[in-house]
Amino acid sequence: MAVFLTILSGLGWVIVYEECIRLGMKQKTYAMPFWALGLNFAWELIYTVSDIFLEAHGPLEGMTLLQTVANAAWVCLDVVILTTYFRYGKKEWPNQIDGRMFVPWSVLGLACCFALQLVFIQEFGFTMAAQYAAFLQNLLMSVLFITMYVKRGGMEGQSVLLAVAKWIGTLAPTILMGVLIFNWVVLVCGIFCSIFDVIYIILLVKERKKAIP
């Protein structure tokens, strides 16, 4: 069951990232909210490097190897999504703020994301920090996707497939770590992730129906 849920989560997030890249390139936009993207990129890069070089979660075998492979794949996809953000994100930069601040502000945001991941590790250790940070940022992401939909007033850079894959990609580890292993933080964050993800899916389905004659 653990292997199945880990693979399901990995595939779900690969689909999310693939959709973010496809939509970003096709529609000349970015498809993942910046703070969610920054936290994901920092988490995946830090834990990929720490697991490969420091064996932070033990020897690279079994479940650890499977998760590390997934993390490494996600990092590569994150880099492409970040490229779409820096290429197209400036068009959503507030008019009242100097456009030249877009890149410095974004770099500062990324630095903040890396710092937060590192202090989580300092406080909780690699194993618990990985779980707590992952689910807290997933909850943030679920809310930010809804916020992005409201801000853009439509489905630009968004799709029902992306939303469903995000839901499944988070639900699988919620069952694994929140229910089967049982962790209150993971369980509560995972439940609210599902609630917000389902709301987001419903919003996109209704929006898509409006576009059908």
ZAMARGU-4260 file (C-alpha; in steps of 0.2 Angstrom, whole numbers, plus 5000, padded with zeros to 4 digits):
<rodrens>
0) 5000/5000/5000 | 5014/5012/5004 | 5023/5009/4988 | 5006/5011/4978 | 5002/5028/4987
5) 5020/5034/4985 | 5019/5031/4966 | 5002/5038/4965 | 5008/5054/4973 | 5023/5055/4962
10) 5013/5053/4946 | 5000/5065/4952 | 5013/5079/4954 | 5022/5075/4938 | 5005/5078/4929
15) 5003/5094/4939 | 5020/5100/4934 | 5018/5094/4916 | 5002/5104/4915 | 5010/5119/4922
20) 5023/5119/4909 | 5011/5115/4895 | 4999/5129/4900 | 5013/5141/4904 | 5021/5139/4887
25) 5005/5138/4877 | 4996/5153/4885 | 5012/5163/4889 | 5009/5164/4908 | 5014/5155/4923
30) 5003/5141/4930 | 5008/5139/4948 | 5007/5153/4961 | 5024/5160/4965 | 5025/5156/4983
35) 5019/5139/4981 | 5032/5137/4967 | 5046/5144/4977 | 5042/5133/4993 | 5040/5117/4982
40) 5057/5121/4972 | 5066/5124/4989 | 5059/5108/4997 | 5062/5097/4982 | 5080/5103/4979
45) 5085/5103/4997 | 5078/5085/5001 | 5085/5078/4984 | 5102/5084/4988 | 5102/5079/5006
50) 5095/5062/5002 | 5108/5059/4989 | 5123/5066/4997 | 5119/5065/5016 | 5107/5050/5016
55) 5096/5061/5027 | 5082/5048/5027 | 5093/5033/5027 | 5101/5023/5013 | 5094/5025/4995
60) 5084/5010/4994 | 5066/5004/4994 | 5054/5019/4999 | 5068/5031/5001 | 5075/5028/4984
65) 5058/5029/4976 | 5054/5046/4985 | 5071/5053/4980 | 5069/5049/4962 | 5052/5057/4962
70) 5060/5073/4971 | 5073/5074/4958 | 5061/5073/4944 | 5050/5086/4952 | 5066/5098/4954
75) 5069/5097/4935 | 5051/5101/4931 | 5051/5115/4944 | 5066/5123/4935 | 5055/5124/4919
80) 5040/5131/4928 | 5052/5144/4936 | 5057/5149/4919 | 5039/5152/4913 | 5037/5163/4929
85) 5052/5174/4926 | 5048/5175/4907 | 5029/5179/4909 | 5026/5184/4927 | 5030/5202/4925
90) 5014/5206/4916 | 5005/5203/4932 | 5017/5214/4942 | 5007/5228/4950 | 5007/5244/4940
95) 5011/5255/4955 | 5028/5246/4958 | 5043/5249/4947 | 5044/5234/4935 | 5063/5233/4938
100) 5059/5226/4955 | 5051/5211/4948 | 5067/5200/4947 | 5075/5206/4964 | 5058/5203/4973
105) 5056/5186/4965 | 5074/5181/4970 | 5071/5188/4988 | 5055/5177/4989 | 5065/5162/4983
110) 5078/5165/4996 | 5065/5166/5009 | 5058/5149/5004 | 5075/5141/5005 | 5078/5149/5022
115) 5061/5143/5029 | 5064/5125/5023 | 5081/5125/5032 | 5075/5132/5048 | 5061/5118/5048
120) 5075/5105/5047 | 5085/5114/5061 | 5070/5113/5072 | 5062/5097/5068 | 5075/5086/5059
125) 5075/5080/5041 | 5060/5067/5043 | 5048/5078/5052 | 5053/5094/5044 | 5050/5086/5027
130) 5032/5081/5032 | 5027/5096/5041 | 5034/5108/5028 | 5027/5098/5013 | 5009/5098/5020
135) 5009/5116/5026 | 5015/5122/5009 | 5002/5111/5001 | 4988/5119/5011 | 4995/5136/5006
140) 4996/5130/4988 | 4977/5124/4988 | 4972/5142/4994 | 4983/5151/4982 | 4976/5142/4967
145) 4959/5147/4971 | 4966/5165/4974 | 4974/5164/4957 | 4958/5159/4949 | 4949/5174/4957
150) 4962/5186/4953 | 4963/5181/4935 | 4944/5180/4933 | 4945/5164/4923 | 4955/5149/4918
155) 4971/5156/4912 | 4986/5145/4916 | 4974/5133/4924 | 4965/5116/4920 | 4953/5104/4928
160) 4967/5090/4925 | 4980/5100/4934 | 4967/5103/4949 | 4962/5085/4950 | 4980/5079/4949
165) 4985/5091/4963 | 4971/5084/4973 | 4976/5066/4971 | 4994/5070/4972 | 4991/5077/4990
170) 4977/5065/4995 | 4989/5049/4993 | 5002/5055/5005 | 4989/5061/5017 | 4982/5043/5018
175) 4999/5036/5019 | 5007/5048/5032 | 4991/5055/5040 | 4981/5039/5042 | 4991/5024/5040
180) 5006/5030/5050 | 4995/5043/5058 | 5001/5061/5061 | 4989/5074/5067 | 4998/5088/5058
185) 4998/5079/5041 | 4980/5073/5043 | 4973/5090/5047 | 4983/5099/5034 | 4978/5085/5021
190) 4960/5086/5025 | 4959/5105/5022 | 4970/5102/5007 | 4956/5091/5000 | 4942/5103/5005
195) 4950/5117/4996 | 4956/5107/4981 | 4938/5100/4978 | 4932/5118/4979 | 4945/5123/4966
200) 4940/5108/4955 | 4921/5113/4956 | 4926/5132/4951 | 4936/5126/4936 | 4922/5114/4930
205) 4909/5127/4931 | 4920/5140/4922 | 4924/5127/4909 | 4905/5124/4907 | 4902/5142/4904
210) 4914/5142/4890 | 4905/5128/4881 | 4891/5135/4869
</rodrens>
